[in-house]
Amino acid sequence: MKLLLDENLSRRLIPFLQHDYPDSSQVVLLGMESATDKTVWQRAKDDGYVIVTRDADFQELSLVWGQPPQVIRLKTPNQSRAATLKLLLDNRDAIVDALCVQHLASVEILS
């Protein structure tokens, strides 16, 4: 499973995610700084990414447009990169179960 981190999540997380989430990226690293949600959605759909965000926007789009892509919503306050990384790594099994086994459109991860 490869992740596409929304612009509100640090691109500096990407190297630390590669072991557990190979080929992951962040929107700025893909040249999509300030891209619309629709543009990010289409890129994720075309390239097989799961969108990771703190905003409800992508989760709401999944209700309207369906999947792919799937969405991981981090329901956390702004937190350090280390805390965000820990959240994604510690919850990997639950994320895989929700998205790959149950085929849910989105999953919420709480801090």
CNS distance restraints for C-alpha pairs under 8 A (distance, minus, plus):
assign (resid   1 and name CA) (resid  21 and name CA) 5.67 0.50 0.50
assign (resid   1 and name CA) (resid  22 and name CA) 6.93 0.50 0.50
assign (resid   1 and name CA) (resid  49 and name CA) 7.37 0.50 0.50
assign (resid   1 and name CA) (resid  50 and name CA) 7.28 0.50 0.50
assign (resid   2 and name CA) (resid  21 and name CA) 5.19 0.50 0.50
assign (resid   2 and name CA) (resid  22 and name CA) 5.68 0.50 0.50
assign (resid   2 and name CA) (resid  23 and name CA) 5.51 0.50 0.50
assign (resid   2 and name CA) (resid  24 and name CA) 4.58 0.50 0.50
assign (resid   2 and name CA) (resid  25 and name CA) 7.77 0.50 0.50
assign (resid   2 and name CA) (resid  48 and name CA) 7.32 0.50 0.50
assign (resid   2 and name CA) (resid  49 and name CA) 5.32 0.50 0.50
assign (resid   2 and name CA) (resid  50 and name CA) 6.23 0.50 0.50
assign (resid   3 and name CA) (resid  21 and name CA) 6.61 0.50 0.50
assign (resid   3 and name CA) (resid  23 and name CA) 7.55 0.50 0.50
assign (resid   3 and name CA) (resid  24 and name CA) 4.51 0.50 0.50
assign (resid   3 and name CA) (resid  25 and name CA) 6.27 0.50 0.50
assign (resid   3 and name CA) (resid  26 and name CA) 7.94 0.50 0.50
assign (resid   3 and name CA) (resid  49 and name CA) 5.26 0.50 0.50
assign (resid   3 and name CA) (resid  50 and name CA) 4.78 0.50 0.50
assign (resid   3 and name CA) (resid  51 and name CA) 5.92 0.50 0.50
assign (resid   3 and name CA) (resid  52 and name CA) 6.55 0.50 0.50
assign (resid   4 and name CA) (resid  24 and name CA) 5.84 0.50 0.50
assign (resid   4 and name CA) (resid  25 and name CA) 5.02 0.50 0.50
assign (resid   4 and name CA) (resid  26 and name CA) 5.15 0.50 0.50
assign (resid   4 and name CA) (resid  27 and name CA) 6.70 0.50 0.50
assign (resid   4 and name CA) (resid  44 and name CA) 6.96 0.50 0.50
assign (resid   4 and name CA) (resid  49 and name CA) 5.62 0.50 0.50
assign (resid   4 and name CA) (resid  50 and name CA) 5.82 0.50 0.50
assign (resid   4 and name CA) (resid  51 and name CA) 4.81 0.50 0.50
assign (resid   4 and name CA) (resid  52 and name CA) 5.95 0.50 0.50
assign (resid   5 and name CA) (resid   9 and name CA) 5.97 0.50 0.50
assign (resid   5 and name CA) (resid  10 and name CA) 7.75 0.50 0.50
assign (resid   5 and name CA) (resid  11 and name CA) 7.51 0.50 0.50
assign (resid   5 and name CA) (resid  24 and name CA) 7.91 0.50 0.50
assign (resid   5 and name CA) (resid  25 and name CA) 6.28 0.50 0.50
assign (resid   5 and name CA) (resid  26 and name CA) 4.40 0.50 0.50
assign (resid   5 and name CA) (resid  27 and name CA) 6.30 0.50 0.50
assign (resid   5 and name CA) (resid  51 and name CA) 6.01 0.50 0.50
assign (resid   5 and name CA) (resid  52 and name CA) 4.82 0.50 0.50
assign (resid   5 and name CA) (resid  53 and name CA) 6.38 0.50 0.50
assign (resid   6 and name CA) (resid  26 and name CA) 6.19 0.50 0.50
assign (resid   6 and name CA) (resid  27 and name CA) 5.86 0.50 0.50
assign (resid   6 and name CA) (resid  51 and name CA) 6.83 0.50 0.50
assign (resid   6 and name CA) (resid  52 and name CA) 5.91 0.50 0.50
assign (resid   6 and name CA) (resid  53 and name CA) 5.23 0.50 0.50
assign (resid   7 and name CA) (resid  26 and name CA) 6.86 0.50 0.50
assign (resid   7 and name CA) (resid  27 and name CA) 5.74 0.50 0.50
assign (resid   7 and name CA) (resid  28 and name CA) 6.53 0.50 0.50
assign (resid   7 and name CA) (resid  33 and name CA) 7.12 0.50 0.50
assign (resid   7 and name CA) (resid  34 and name CA) 7.72 0.50 0.50
assign (resid   8 and name CA) (resid  53 and name CA) 7.09 0.50 0.50
assign (resid   8 and name CA) (resid  54 and name CA) 7.31 0.50 0.50
assign (resid   9 and name CA) (resid  26 and name CA) 7.82 0.50 0.50
assign (resid   9 and name CA) (resid  53 and name CA) 7.08 0.50 0.50
assign (resid   9 and name CA) (resid  54 and name CA) 7.96 0.50 0.50
assign (resid  10 and name CA) (resid  26 and name CA) 7.71 0.50 0.50
assign (resid  10 and name CA) (resid  81 and name CA) 6.84 0.50 0.50
assign (resid  11 and name CA) (resid  25 and name CA) 7.43 0.50 0.50
assign (resid  11 and name CA) (resid  26 and name CA) 5.50 0.50 0.50
assign (resid  11 and name CA) (resid  28 and name CA) 7.34 0.50 0.50
assign (resid  11 and name CA) (resid  29 and name CA) 7.08 0.50 0.50
assign (resid  12 and name CA) (resid  81 and name CA) 7.87 0.50 0.50
assign (resid  13 and name CA) (resid  17 and name CA) 6.42 0.50 0.50
assign (resid  13 and name CA) (resid  81 and name CA) 6.71 0.50 0.50
assign (resid  13 and name CA) (resid  85 and name CA) 6.63 0.50 0.50
assign (resid  14 and name CA) (resid  18 and name CA) 6.51 0.50 0.50
assign (resid  14 and name CA) (resid  24 and name CA) 6.48 0.50 0.50
assign (resid  14 and name CA) (resid  25 and name CA) 5.97 0.50 0.50
assign (resid  14 and name CA) (resid  26 and name CA) 7.19 0.50 0.50
assign (resid  16 and name CA) (resid  85 and name CA) 7.60 0.50 0.50
assign (resid  17 and name CA) (resid  21 and name CA) 5.44 0.50 0.50
assign (resid  17 and name CA) (resid  22 and name CA) 7.07 0.50 0.50
assign (resid  17 and name CA) (resid  24 and name CA) 7.12 0.50 0.50
assign (resid  17 and name CA) (resid  85 and name CA) 7.49 0.50 0.50
assign (resid  17 and name CA) (resid  89 and name CA) 7.79 0.50 0.50
assign (resid  18 and name CA) (resid  22 and name CA) 4.36 0.50 0.50
assign (resid  18 and name CA) (resid  23 and name CA) 6.33 0.50 0.50
assign (resid  18 and name CA) (resid  24 and name CA) 6.48 0.50 0.50
assign (resid  20 and name CA) (resid  89 and name CA) 7.27 0.50 0.50
assign (resid  20 and name CA) (resid  92 and name CA) 7.87 0.50 0.50
assign (resid  24 and name CA) (resid  49 and name CA) 7.62 0.50 0.50
assign (resid  25 and name CA) (resid  29 and name CA) 6.63 0.50 0.50
assign (resid  25 and name CA) (resid  30 and name CA) 7.31 0.50 0.50
assign (resid  26 and name CA) (resid  30 and name CA) 6.59 0.50 0.50
assign (resid  27 and name CA) (resid  31 and name CA) 6.58 0.50 0.50
assign (resid  27 and name CA) (resid  32 and name CA) 5.18 0.50 0.50
assign (resid  27 and name CA) (resid  33 and name CA) 6.34 0.50 0.50
assign (resid  27 and name CA) (resid  40 and name CA) 7.38 0.50 0.50
assign (resid  28 and name CA) (resid  32 and name CA) 5.10 0.50 0.50
assign (resid  28 and name CA) (resid  33 and name CA) 4.70 0.50 0.50
assign (resid  32 and name CA) (resid  40 and name CA) 7.57 0.50 0.50
assign (resid  35 and name CA) (resid  39 and name CA) 6.08 0.50 0.50
assign (resid  35 and name CA) (resid  40 and name CA) 6.50 0.50 0.50
assign (resid  36 and name CA) (resid  40 and name CA) 6.37 0.50 0.50
assign (resid  37 and name CA) (resid  41 and name CA) 5.95 0.50 0.50
assign (resid  37 and name CA) (resid  57 and name CA) 7.79 0.50 0.50
assign (resid  37 and name CA) (resid  58 and name CA) 7.28 0.50 0.50
assign (resid  38 and name CA) (resid  42 and name CA) 6.15 0.50 0.50
assign (resid  39 and name CA) (resid  43 and name CA) 6.22 0.50 0.50
assign (resid  40 and name CA) (resid  44 and name CA) 6.15 0.50 0.50
assign (resid  41 and name CA) (resid  45 and name CA) 6.12 0.50 0.50
assign (resid  41 and name CA) (resid  51 and name CA) 7.83 0.50 0.50
assign (resid  41 and name CA) (resid  58 and name CA) 7.75 0.50 0.50
assign (resid  41 and name CA) (resid  69 and name CA) 7.03 0.50 0.50
assign (resid  42 and name CA) (resid  46 and name CA) 6.00 0.50 0.50
assign (resid  43 and name CA) (resid  47 and name CA) 5.97 0.50 0.50
assign (resid  43 and name CA) (resid  49 and name CA) 7.98 0.50 0.50
assign (resid  44 and name CA) (resid  48 and name CA) 5.66 0.50 0.50
assign (resid  44 and name CA) (resid  49 and name CA) 4.57 0.50 0.50
assign (resid  44 and name CA) (resid  50 and name CA) 6.60 0.50 0.50
assign (resid  44 and name CA) (resid  51 and name CA) 6.78 0.50 0.50
assign (resid  44 and name CA) (resid  69 and name CA) 5.96 0.50 0.50
assign (resid  45 and name CA) (resid  49 and name CA) 6.49 0.50 0.50
assign (resid  45 and name CA) (resid  68 and name CA) 5.53 0.50 0.50
assign (resid  45 and name CA) (resid  69 and name CA) 4.89 0.50 0.50
assign (resid  48 and name CA) (resid  68 and name CA) 7.80 0.50 0.50
assign (resid  48 and name CA) (resid  69 and name CA) 6.93 0.50 0.50
assign (resid  49 and name CA) (resid  69 and name CA) 6.43 0.50 0.50
assign (resid  49 and name CA) (resid  70 and name CA) 7.75 0.50 0.50
assign (resid  50 and name CA) (resid  69 and name CA) 5.67 0.50 0.50
assign (resid  50 and name CA) (resid  70 and name CA) 5.04 0.50 0.50
assign (resid  50 and name CA) (resid  71 and name CA) 5.59 0.50 0.50
assign (resid  50 and name CA) (resid  72 and name CA) 7.08 0.50 0.50
assign (resid  51 and name CA) (resid  58 and name CA) 7.76 0.50 0.50
assign (resid  51 and name CA) (resid  69 and name CA) 6.95 0.50 0.50
assign (resid  51 and name CA) (resid  70 and name CA) 6.35 0.50 0.50
assign (resid  51 and name CA) (resid  71 and name CA) 4.76 0.50 0.50
assign (resid  51 and name CA) (resid  72 and name CA) 6.07 0.50 0.50
assign (resid  52 and name CA) (resid  71 and name CA) 5.95 0.50 0.50
assign (resid  52 and name CA) (resid  72 and name CA) 4.71 0.50 0.50
assign (resid  52 and name CA) (resid  73 and name CA) 5.90 0.50 0.50
assign (resid  52 and name CA) (resid  74 and name CA) 7.29 0.50 0.50
assign (resid  53 and name CA) (resid  58 and name CA) 7.55 0.50 0.50
assign (resid  53 and name CA) (resid  71 and name CA) 7.66 0.50 0.50
assign (resid  53 and name CA) (resid  72 and name CA) 6.43 0.50 0.50
assign (resid  53 and name CA) (resid  73 and name CA) 5.10 0.50 0.50
assign (resid  53 and name CA) (resid  74 and name CA) 6.04 0.50 0.50
assign (resid  54 and name CA) (resid  73 and name CA) 5.42 0.50 0.50
assign (resid  54 and name CA) (resid  74 and name CA) 4.82 0.50 0.50
assign (resid  54 and name CA) (resid  75 and name CA) 6.02 0.50 0.50
assign (resid  54 and name CA) (resid  76 and name CA) 7.04 0.50 0.50
assign (resid  55 and name CA) (resid  59 and name CA) 7.84 0.50 0.50
assign (resid  55 and name CA) (resid  73 and name CA) 6.94 0.50 0.50
assign (resid  55 and name CA) (resid  74 and name CA) 7.91 0.50 0.50
assign (resid  56 and name CA) (resid  60 and name CA) 6.15 0.50 0.50
assign (resid  56 and name CA) (resid  73 and name CA) 7.18 0.50 0.50
assign (resid  57 and name CA) (resid  61 and name CA) 6.22 0.50 0.50
assign (resid  58 and name CA) (resid  62 and name CA) 6.23 0.50 0.50
assign (resid  58 and name CA) (resid  71 and name CA) 6.75 0.50 0.50
assign (resid  59 and name CA) (resid  63 and name CA) 6.83 0.50 0.50
assign (resid  59 and name CA) (resid  71 and name CA) 6.14 0.50 0.50
assign (resid  59 and name CA) (resid  72 and name CA) 7.90 0.50 0.50
assign (resid  59 and name CA) (resid  73 and name CA) 7.03 0.50 0.50
assign (resid  59 and name CA) (resid 106 and name CA) 6.45 0.50 0.50
assign (resid  60 and name CA) (resid  64 and name CA) 6.69 0.50 0.50
assign (resid  61 and name CA) (resid  65 and name CA) 5.77 0.50 0.50
assign (resid  61 and name CA) (resid  66 and name CA) 7.43 0.50 0.50
assign (resid  62 and name CA) (resid  66 and name CA) 4.71 0.50 0.50
assign (resid  62 and name CA) (resid  67 and name CA) 6.19 0.50 0.50
assign (resid  62 and name CA) (resid  69 and name CA) 7.74 0.50 0.50
assign (resid  62 and name CA) (resid  70 and name CA) 7.20 0.50 0.50
assign (resid  62 and name CA) (resid  71 and name CA) 7.46 0.50 0.50
assign (resid  62 and name CA) (resid 105 and name CA) 6.36 0.50 0.50
assign (resid  62 and name CA) (resid 106 and name CA) 7.37 0.50 0.50
assign (resid  63 and name CA) (resid 105 and name CA) 7.88 0.50 0.50
assign (resid  66 and name CA) (resid 105 and name CA) 6.96 0.50 0.50
assign (resid  67 and name CA) (resid 105 and name CA) 5.92 0.50 0.50
assign (resid  68 and name CA) (resid 105 and name CA) 7.59 0.50 0.50
assign (resid  69 and name CA) (resid 105 and name CA) 7.62 0.50 0.50
assign (resid  70 and name CA) (resid  99 and name CA) 7.18 0.50 0.50
assign (resid  70 and name CA) (resid 104 and name CA) 7.52 0.50 0.50
assign (resid  70 and name CA) (resid 105 and name CA) 4.91 0.50 0.50
assign (resid  70 and name CA) (resid 106 and name CA) 5.48 0.50 0.50
assign (resid  71 and name CA) (resid 105 and name CA) 6.42 0.50 0.50
assign (resid  71 and name CA) (resid 106 and name CA) 4.47 0.50 0.50
assign (resid  71 and name CA) (resid 107 and name CA) 6.44 0.50 0.50
assign (resid  72 and name CA) (resid  95 and name CA) 7.83 0.50 0.50
assign (resid  72 and name CA) (resid 106 and name CA) 5.66 0.50 0.50
assign (resid  72 and name CA) (resid 107 and name CA) 5.04 0.50 0.50
assign (resid  72 and name CA) (resid 108 and name CA) 5.93 0.50 0.50
assign (resid  72 and name CA) (resid 109 and name CA) 7.23 0.50 0.50
assign (resid  73 and name CA) (resid 106 and name CA) 7.33 0.50 0.50
assign (resid  73 and name CA) (resid 107 and name CA) 6.22 0.50 0.50
assign (resid  73 and name CA) (resid 108 and name CA) 4.78 0.50 0.50
assign (resid  73 and name CA) (resid 109 and name CA) 6.19 0.50 0.50
assign (resid  74 and name CA) (resid 108 and name CA) 5.93 0.50 0.50
assign (resid  74 and name CA) (resid 109 and name CA) 4.95 0.50 0.50
assign (resid  74 and name CA) (resid 110 and name CA) 6.22 0.50 0.50
assign (resid  74 and name CA) (resid 111 and name CA) 7.83 0.50 0.50
assign (resid  75 and name CA) (resid 108 and name CA) 6.48 0.50 0.50
assign (resid  75 and name CA) (resid 109 and name CA) 5.87 0.50 0.50
assign (resid  75 and name CA) (resid 110 and name CA) 5.02 0.50 0.50
assign (resid  75 and name CA) (resid 111 and name CA) 6.89 0.50 0.50
assign (resid  76 and name CA) (resid 109 and name CA) 8.00 0.50 0.50
assign (resid  76 and name CA) (resid 110 and name CA) 6.07 0.50 0.50
assign (resid  76 and name CA) (resid 111 and name CA) 5.58 0.50 0.50
assign (resid  79 and name CA) (resid  83 and name CA) 6.21 0.50 0.50
assign (resid  79 and name CA) (resid  84 and name CA) 6.66 0.50 0.50
assign (resid  80 and name CA) (resid  84 and name CA) 6.35 0.50 0.50
assign (resid  81 and name CA) (resid  85 and name CA) 6.03 0.50 0.50
assign (resid  82 and name CA) (resid  86 and name CA) 6.08 0.50 0.50
assign (resid  83 and name CA) (resid  87 and name CA) 6.15 0.50 0.50
assign (resid  84 and name CA) (resid  88 and name CA) 6.38 0.50 0.50
assign (resid  85 and name CA) (resid  89 and name CA) 6.16 0.50 0.50
assign (resid  86 and name CA) (resid  90 and name CA) 5.70 0.50 0.50
assign (resid  87 and name CA) (resid  91 and name CA) 6.03 0.50 0.50
assign (resid  87 and name CA) (resid 109 and name CA) 7.77 0.50 0.50
assign (resid  87 and name CA) (resid 111 and name CA) 7.04 0.50 0.50
assign (resid  88 and name CA) (resid  92 and name CA) 6.03 0.50 0.50
assign (resid  91 and name CA) (resid  95 and name CA) 6.11 0.50 0.50
assign (resid  91 and name CA) (resid 109 and name CA) 7.66 0.50 0.50
assign (resid  92 and name CA) (resid  96 and name CA) 6.07 0.50 0.50
assign (resid  93 and name CA) (resid  97 and name CA) 6.08 0.50 0.50
assign (resid  94 and name CA) (resid  98 and name CA) 6.10 0.50 0.50
assign (resid  95 and name CA) (resid  99 and name CA) 6.01 0.50 0.50
assign (resid  95 and name CA) (resid 100 and name CA) 7.95 0.50 0.50
assign (resid  95 and name CA) (resid 107 and name CA) 6.94 0.50 0.50
assign (resid  96 and name CA) (resid 100 and name CA) 5.21 0.50 0.50
assign (resid  96 and name CA) (resid 101 and name CA) 6.78 0.50 0.50
assign (resid  97 and name CA) (resid 101 and name CA) 4.79 0.50 0.50
assign (resid  97 and name CA) (resid 102 and name CA) 6.14 0.50 0.50
assign (resid  98 and name CA) (resid 102 and name CA) 5.01 0.50 0.50
assign (resid  98 and name CA) (resid 103 and name CA) 6.21 0.50 0.50
assign (resid  98 and name CA) (resid 104 and name CA) 5.72 0.50 0.50
assign (resid  98 and name CA) (resid 106 and name CA) 7.79 0.50 0.50
assign (resid  98 and name CA) (resid 107 and name CA) 6.57 0.50 0.50
assign (resid  99 and name CA) (resid 103 and name CA) 4.61 0.50 0.50
assign (resid  99 and name CA) (resid 104 and name CA) 5.10 0.50 0.50
assign (resid  99 and name CA) (resid 105 and name CA) 6.89 0.50 0.50
assign (resid  99 and name CA) (resid 106 and name CA) 7.01 0.50 0.50
assign (resid  99 and name CA) (resid 107 and name CA) 7.33 0.50 0.50
assign (resid 100 and name CA) (resid 104 and name CA) 7.76 0.50 0.50
